[in-house]
Amino acid sequence: MMSTEVSPVAAHCEPVNPLADRVRVLSALACVDAVAVFDEDTPERLLADLRPQVWVKGGDYAGADLPEAALLEEWGGQAVLLPYLVGRSSTALVARVREGAR
């Protein structure tokens, strides 16, 4: 699932790639069963409808901070946090490009 909103972590920077492109890239991954876009503040409604076994989030979140973690546990689902790679975010990429443009 992918939010149409810019994350609070990167709120000062628009996404580098349009939503349709990001959905297409994720959909092409063999390990991804489906990509759903949601427009709410949290994905809880869509998670409750789809009941995924695995919910993957970026490492800039902490498991206990995920409001949807308790919901996932209701059906035995789990949240998996990918490691955060310092300096590898799109926010950092845009900053490096802007620095180089000066």
C-alpha positions as CSV (number, residue, x, y, z in Angstrom):
1,M,0.0,0.0,0.0
2,M,1.2,3.4,-0.8
3,S,-0.1,6.7,0.4
4,T,-1.0,9.5,-1.9
5,E,0.3,11.9,0.7
6,V,4.0,12.9,1.2
7,S,5.3,11.3,4.5
8,P,5.8,13.6,7.5
9,V,9.5,12.6,7.3
10,A,9.8,14.2,3.8
11,A,7.1,16.8,4.0
12,H,9.4,19.6,3.0
13,C,10.2,17.8,-0.3
14,E,7.8,16.6,-3.1
15,P,8.3,13.0,-4.3
16,V,11.0,12.7,-6.9
17,N,8.8,10.3,-9.0
18,P,5.1,10.6,-9.6
19,L,2.8,8.2,-7.7
20,A,2.0,6.2,-10.8
21,D,5.7,5.6,-11.4
22,R,6.3,4.5,-7.8
23,V,3.4,2.1,-8.0
24,R,4.7,0.6,-11.2
25,V,8.2,0.1,-9.8
26,L,6.9,-1.7,-6.7
27,S,4.4,-3.8,-8.7
28,A,7.3,-5.0,-10.9
29,L,9.1,-6.6,-7.8
30,A,8.7,-10.4,-7.7
31,C,8.2,-10.3,-3.9
32,V,5.3,-7.9,-4.1
33,D,1.8,-9.4,-4.5
34,A,-0.1,-6.2,-5.0
35,V,0.2,-2.4,-4.6
36,A,-2.8,-0.5,-3.3
37,V,-3.0,3.3,-3.0
38,F,-4.8,4.9,-0.1
39,D,-5.7,8.5,0.6
40,E,-6.3,8.4,4.3
41,D,-3.9,9.6,7.1
42,T,-3.2,5.9,8.0
43,P,-3.6,2.7,6.1
44,E,-5.7,1.0,8.8
45,R,-9.0,0.8,6.8
46,L,-7.3,-0.8,3.8
47,L,-5.2,-3.1,6.0
48,A,-8.4,-4.3,7.7
49,D,-10.0,-5.0,4.3
50,L,-7.0,-6.8,2.8
51,R,-5.6,-8.4,6.0
52,P,-2.0,-8.9,4.7
53,Q,0.4,-11.3,6.4
54,V,3.3,-8.9,5.9
55,W,3.3,-5.1,6.0
56,V,6.6,-3.4,5.1
57,K,7.6,0.0,6.2
58,G,10.7,2.1,5.8
59,G,13.2,2.1,8.7
60,D,12.5,5.7,9.6
61,Y,9.5,4.4,11.6
62,A,9.7,2.4,14.8
63,G,7.5,-0.7,15.2
64,A,5.8,0.7,18.4
65,D,5.1,4.0,16.6
66,L,3.0,2.3,13.9
67,P,-0.6,2.9,14.7
68,E,-1.5,-0.1,12.5
69,A,0.8,-2.6,14.4
70,A,-2.0,-3.6,16.8
71,L,-4.4,-4.1,13.9
72,L,-2.0,-6.4,12.1
73,E,-1.6,-8.6,15.2
74,E,-5.4,-9.2,15.2
75,W,-5.0,-11.7,12.3
76,G,-1.4,-12.7,12.9
77,G,0.1,-10.2,10.4
78,Q,3.4,-8.5,11.1
79,A,5.0,-5.2,10.4
80,V,8.5,-5.5,8.9
81,L,10.8,-2.5,9.1
82,L,13.4,-2.2,6.4
83,P,16.7,-0.8,7.5
84,Y,17.1,3.0,7.2
85,L,20.1,3.8,5.0
86,V,21.6,7.1,6.0
87,G,22.0,9.4,3.0
88,R,20.1,7.2,0.7
89,S,16.7,8.9,0.9
90,S,15.1,10.8,-1.9
91,T,15.3,13.9,0.4
92,A,19.1,13.4,0.6
93,L,19.3,12.9,-3.1
94,V,17.5,16.1,-3.9
95,A,19.7,18.0,-1.4
96,R,22.8,16.7,-3.1
97,V,21.5,17.7,-6.5
98,R,20.6,21.2,-5.2
99,E,24.1,21.6,-3.7
100,G,25.7,20.5,-7.0
101,A,23.6,23.0,-8.9
102,R,25.0,26.0,-7.0
